[in-house]
């Protein structure tokens, strides 16, 4: 699970860099940017789910 979490974090970071690069270059391909942002959001949700699984909320 921790390896999967690491891989998802790396992919999320890479997508962030790709989105920034496309926006900085003045890309007019808004559809591609939207798809990358949607993928990034999906990864964020998966990361949160795995983190919740690995670090349970324990009320002491």
N, CA, C and O atoms as CSV, one atom per row, in Angstrom:
chain,resi,resn,atom,element,x,y,z
A,1,UNK,N,N,0.817,-1.192,0.000
A,1,UNK,CA,C,0.000,0.000,0.000
A,1,UNK,C,C,0.872,1.271,0.000
A,1,UNK,O,O,0.543,2.254,-0.664
A,2,UNK,N,N,1.969,1.238,0.742
A,2,UNK,CA,C,2.831,2.419,0.822
A,2,UNK,C,C,3.521,2.690,-0.522
A,2,UNK,O,O,3.732,3.845,-0.893
A,3,UNK,N,N,3.870,1.623,-1.245
A,3,UNK,CA,C,4.465,1.807,-2.576
A,3,UNK,C,C,3.454,2.447,-3.516
A,3,UNK,O,O,3.785,3.349,-4.286
A,4,UNK,N,N,2.221,1.968,-3.442
A,4,UNK,CA,C,1.147,2.518,-4.287
A,4,UNK,C,C,0.928,3.995,-3.958
A,4,UNK,O,O,0.747,4.821,-4.853
A,5,UNK,N,N,0.947,4.312,-2.667
A,5,UNK,CA,C,0.774,5.696,-2.232
A,5,UNK,C,C,1.896,6.573,-2.782
A,5,UNK,O,O,1.649,7.684,-3.252
A,6,UNK,N,N,3.111,6.080,-2.723
A,6,UNK,CA,C,4.250,6.829,-3.256
A,6,UNK,C,C,4.128,7.057,-4.751
A,6,UNK,O,O,4.410,8.149,-5.243
A,7,UNK,N,N,3.708,6.030,-5.470
A,7,UNK,CA,C,3.550,6.146,-6.920
A,7,UNK,C,C,2.456,7.158,-7.270
A,7,UNK,O,O,2.605,7.938,-8.211
A,8,UNK,N,N,1.355,7.142,-6.510
A,8,UNK,CA,C,0.269,8.092,-6.762
A,8,UNK,C,C,0.723,9.525,-6.488
A,8,UNK,O,O,0.363,10.445,-7.223
A,9,UNK,N,N,1.504,9.712,-5.442
A,9,UNK,CA,C,2.003,11.057,-5.124
A,9,UNK,C,C,2.933,11.577,-6.227
A,9,UNK,O,O,2.885,12.751,-6.592
A,10,UNK,N,N,3.772,10.689,-6.743
A,10,UNK,CA,C,4.678,11.087,-7.827
A,10,UNK,C,C,3.885,11.457,-9.077
A,10,UNK,O,O,4.170,12.466,-9.722
A,11,UNK,N,N,2.888,10.636,-9.418
A,11,UNK,CA,C,2.067,10.930,-10.597
A,11,UNK,C,C,1.310,12.247,-10.411
A,11,UNK,O,O,1.188,13.033,-11.351
A,12,UNK,N,N,0.803,12.487,-9.202
A,12,UNK,CA,C,0.082,13.726,-8.905
A,12,UNK,C,C,1.006,14.931,-9.099
A,12,UNK,O,O,0.608,15.937,-9.686
A,13,UNK,N,N,2.239,14.822,-8.601
A,13,UNK,CA,C,3.227,15.896,-8.733
A,13,UNK,C,C,3.574,16.130,-10.206
A,13,UNK,O,O,3.695,17.272,-10.651
A,14,UNK,N,N,3.734,15.028,-10.961
A,14,UNK,CA,C,4.048,15.139,-12.385
A,14,UNK,C,C,2.917,15.812,-13.162
A,14,UNK,O,O,3.164,16.634,-14.044
A,15,UNK,N,N,1.681,15.459,-12.829
A,15,UNK,CA,C,0.543,16.093,-13.495
A,15,UNK,C,C,0.487,17.578,-13.180
A,15,UNK,O,O,0.170,18.393,-14.047
A,16,UNK,N,N,0.794,17.926,-11.943
A,16,UNK,CA,C,0.815,19.330,-11.550
A,16,UNK,C,C,1.837,20.103,-12.384
A,16,UNK,O,O,1.566,21.207,-12.854
A,17,UNK,N,N,3.000,19.510,-12.555
A,17,UNK,CA,C,4.053,20.155,-13.360
A,17,UNK,C,C,3.626,20.264,-14.823
A,17,UNK,O,O,3.881,21.282,-15.467
A,18,UNK,N,N,2.987,19.235,-15.347
A,18,UNK,CA,C,2.542,19.250,-16.744
A,18,UNK,C,C,1.476,20.316,-16.962
A,18,UNK,O,O,1.495,21.019,-17.972
A,19,UNK,N,N,0.554,20.437,-16.024
A,19,UNK,CA,C,-0.501,21.448,-16.130
A,19,UNK,C,C,0.109,22.842,-16.085
A,19,UNK,O,O,-0.252,23.711,-16.878
A,20,UNK,N,N,1.034,23.050,-15.153
A,20,UNK,CA,C,1.702,24.348,-15.051
A,20,UNK,C,C,2.445,24.688,-16.342
A,20,UNK,O,O,2.402,25.828,-16.804
A,21,UNK,N,N,3.121,23.704,-16.919
A,21,UNK,CA,C,3.879,23.931,-18.147
A,21,UNK,C,C,2.950,24.282,-19.308
A,21,UNK,O,O,3.251,25.178,-20.095
A,22,UNK,N,N,1.829,23.581,-19.414
A,22,UNK,CA,C,0.876,23.868,-20.490
A,22,UNK,C,C,0.290,25.269,-20.334
A,22,UNK,O,O,0.158,26.009,-21.309
A,23,UNK,N,N,-0.057,25.622,-19.112
A,23,UNK,CA,C,-0.637,26.941,-18.883
A,23,UNK,C,C,0.399,28.055,-19.102
A,23,UNK,O,O,0.068,29.125,-19.613
A,24,UNK,N,N,1.640,27.794,-18.716
A,24,UNK,CA,C,2.699,28.797,-18.891
A,24,UNK,C,C,3.047,29.007,-20.361
A,24,UNK,O,O,3.433,30.103,-20.767
A,25,UNK,N,N,2.907,27.945,-21.152
A,25,UNK,CA,C,3.241,28.057,-22.568
A,25,UNK,C,C,2.122,28.717,-23.366
A,25,UNK,O,O,2.263,28.968,-24.563
A,26,UNK,N,N,1.013,28.994,-22.692
A,26,UNK,CA,C,-0.104,29.632,-23.383
A,26,UNK,C,C,-0.866,28.662,-24.263
A,26,UNK,O,O,-1.442,29.048,-25.280
A,27,UNK,N,N,-0.864,27.399,-23.864
A,27,UNK,CA,C,-1.553,26.376,-24.641
A,27,UNK,C,C,-3.039,26.695,-24.749
A,27,UNK,O,O,-3.679,27.090,-23.774
A,28,UNK,N,N,-3.567,26.519,-25.940
A,28,UNK,CA,C,-4.989,26.772,-26.161
A,28,UNK,C,C,-5.807,25.485,-26.076
A,28,UNK,O,O,-7.018,25.496,-26.295
A,29,UNK,N,N,-5.142,24.387,-25.760
A,29,UNK,CA,C,-5.835,23.098,-25.662
A,29,UNK,C,C,-6.447,22.948,-24.268
A,29,UNK,O,O,-5.929,22.230,-23.413
A,30,UNK,N,N,-7.560,23.645,-24.070
A,30,UNK,CA,C,-8.228,23.641,-22.773
A,30,UNK,C,C,-8.789,22.267,-22.424
A,30,UNK,O,O,-8.904,21.925,-21.247
A,31,UNK,N,N,-9.137,21.486,-23.428
A,31,UNK,CA,C,-9.669,20.155,-23.188
A,31,UNK,C,C,-8.600,19.261,-22.554
A,31,UNK,O,O,-8.886,18.522,-21.612
A,32,UNK,N,N,-7.390,19.327,-23.061
A,32,UNK,CA,C,-6.300,18.533,-22.503
A,32,UNK,C,C,-5.995,18.968,-21.074
A,32,UNK,O,O,-5.775,18.128,-20.202
A,33,UNK,N,N,-5.983,20.263,-20.835
A,33,UNK,CA,C,-5.728,20.774,-19.487
A,33,UNK,C,C,-6.831,20.304,-18.537
A,33,UNK,O,O,-6.547,19.903,-17.408
A,34,UNK,N,N,-8.071,20.351,-18.983
A,34,UNK,CA,C,-9.193,19.905,-18.154
A,34,UNK,C,C,-9.077,18.422,-17.831
A,34,UNK,O,O,-9.361,18.009,-16.707
A,35,UNK,N,N,-8.664,17.618,-18.803
A,35,UNK,CA,C,-8.496,16.176,-18.567
A,35,UNK,C,C,-7.394,15.911,-17.551
A,35,UNK,O,O,-7.534,15.054,-16.679
A,36,UNK,N,N,-6.293,16.656,-17.672
A,36,UNK,CA,C,-5.196,16.485,-16.718
A,36,UNK,C,C,-5.629,16.885,-15.311
A,36,UNK,O,O,-5.270,16.225,-14.336
A,37,UNK,N,N,-6.394,17.958,-15.211
A,37,UNK,CA,C,-6.878,18.402,-13.907
A,37,UNK,C,C,-7.841,17.384,-13.304
A,37,UNK,O,O,-7.834,17.154,-12.094
A,38,UNK,N,N,-8.667,16.777,-14.148
A,38,UNK,CA,C,-9.608,15.761,-13.667
A,38,UNK,C,C,-8.850,14.537,-13.172
A,38,UNK,O,O,-9.193,13.969,-12.135
A,39,UNK,N,N,-7.827,14.132,-13.904
A,39,UNK,CA,C,-6.993,12.999,-13.493
A,39,UNK,C,C,-6.280,13.311,-12.176
A,39,UNK,O,O,-6.166,12.453,-11.302
A,40,UNK,N,N,-5.808,14.543,-12.049
A,40,UNK,CA,C,-5.114,14.969,-10.836
A,40,UNK,C,C,-6.063,14.909,-9.634
A,40,UNK,O,O,-5.664,14.480,-8.551
A,41,UNK,N,N,-7.300,15.332,-9.819
A,41,UNK,CA,C,-8.287,15.287,-8.751
A,41,UNK,C,C,-8.602,13.845,-8.348
A,41,UNK,O,O,-8.757,13.545,-7.165
A,42,UNK,N,N,-8.694,12.966,-9.331
A,42,UNK,CA,C,-8.930,11.547,-9.053
A,42,UNK,C,C,-7.774,10.969,-8.237
A,42,UNK,O,O,-7.992,10.214,-7.289
A,43,UNK,N,N,-6.555,11.328,-8.608
A,43,UNK,CA,C,-5.388,10.860,-7.860
A,43,UNK,C,C,-5.412,11.388,-6.427
A,43,UNK,O,O,-5.074,10.665,-5.489
A,44,UNK,N,N,-5.810,12.637,-6.263
A,44,UNK,CA,C,-5.882,13.226,-4.925
A,44,UNK,C,C,-6.865,12.438,-4.052
A,44,UNK,O,O,-6.593,12.182,-2.879
A,45,UNK,N,N,-7.993,12.059,-4.626
A,45,UNK,CA,C,-8.978,11.271,-3.890
A,45,UNK,C,C,-8.433,9.893,-3.523
A,45,UNK,O,O,-8.662,9.412,-2.413
A,46,UNK,N,N,-7.712,9.255,-4.448
A,46,UNK,CA,C,-7.119,7.950,-4.179
A,46,UNK,C,C,-6.061,8.052,-3.085
A,46,UNK,O,O,-5.979,7.185,-2.214
A,47,UNK,N,N,-5.256,9.107,-3.128
A,47,UNK,CA,C,-4.225,9.319,-2.114
A,47,UNK,C,C,-4.884,9.474,-0.741
A,47,UNK,O,O,-4.441,8.864,0.232
A,48,UNK,N,N,-5.931,10.282,-0.661
A,48,UNK,CA,C,-6.629,10.505,0.601
A,48,UNK,C,C,-7.228,9.206,1.126
A,48,UNK,O,O,-7.188,8.946,2.328
A,49,UNK,N,N,-7.778,8.396,0.242
A,49,UNK,CA,C,-8.382,7.125,0.638
A,49,UNK,C,C,-7.323,6.184,1.229
A,49,UNK,O,O,-7.547,5.567,2.271
A,50,UNK,N,N,-6.183,6.080,0.565
A,50,UNK,CA,C,-5.113,5.205,1.052
A,50,UNK,C,C,-4.546,5.732,2.366
A,50,UNK,O,O,-4.272,4.952,3.278
A,51,UNK,N,N,-4.368,7.049,2.471
A,51,UNK,CA,C,-3.861,7.629,3.718
A,51,UNK,C,C,-4.818,7.359,4.870
A,51,UNK,O,O,-4.379,7.061,5.981
A,52,UNK,N,N,-6.119,7.458,4.622
A,52,UNK,CA,C,-7.105,7.161,5.661
A,52,UNK,C,C,-7.043,5.701,6.085
A,52,UNK,O,O,-7.242,5.375,7.255
A,53,UNK,N,N,-6.769,4.833,5.130
A,53,UNK,CA,C,-6.665,3.407,5.420
A,53,UNK,C,C,-5.400,3.112,6.261
A,53,UNK,O,O,-5.444,2.340,7.219
A,54,UNK,N,N,-4.296,3.736,5.882
A,54,UNK,CA,C,-3.033,3.481,6.563
A,54,UNK,C,C,-2.943,4.169,7.920
A,54,UNK,O,O,-2.304,3.651,8.835
A,55,UNK,N,N,-3.575,5.325,8.055
A,55,UNK,CA,C,-3.534,6.090,9.307
A,55,UNK,C,C,-4.967,6.263,9.807
A,55,UNK,O,O,-5.588,7.297,9.559
A,56,UNK,N,N,-5.493,5.266,10.502
A,56,UNK,CA,C,-6.882,5.350,10.952
A,56,UNK,C,C,-7.069,6.419,12.024
A,56,UNK,O,O,-6.138,6.749,12.759
A,57,UNK,N,N,-8.265,6.945,12.100
A,57,UNK,CA,C,-8.625,7.914,13.133
A,57,UNK,C,C,-8.936,7.164,14.424
A,57,UNK,O,O,-9.955,6.481,14.526
A,58,UNK,N,N,-8.061,7.295,15.392
A,58,UNK,CA,C,-8.278,6.624,16.665
A,58,UNK,C,C,-8.470,7.700,17.733
A,58,UNK,O,O,-7.588,8.521,17.985
A,59,UNK,N,N,-9.620,7.670,18.336
A,59,UNK,CA,C,-9.916,8.615,19.412
A,59,UNK,C,C,-9.480,7.988,20.713
A,59,UNK,O,O,-9.996,6.942,21.106
A,60,UNK,N,N,-8.530,8.618,21.390
A,60,UNK,CA,C,-8.001,8.054,22.625
A,60,UNK,C,C,-8.569,8.756,23.833
A,60,UNK,O,O,-8.231,8.409,24.964
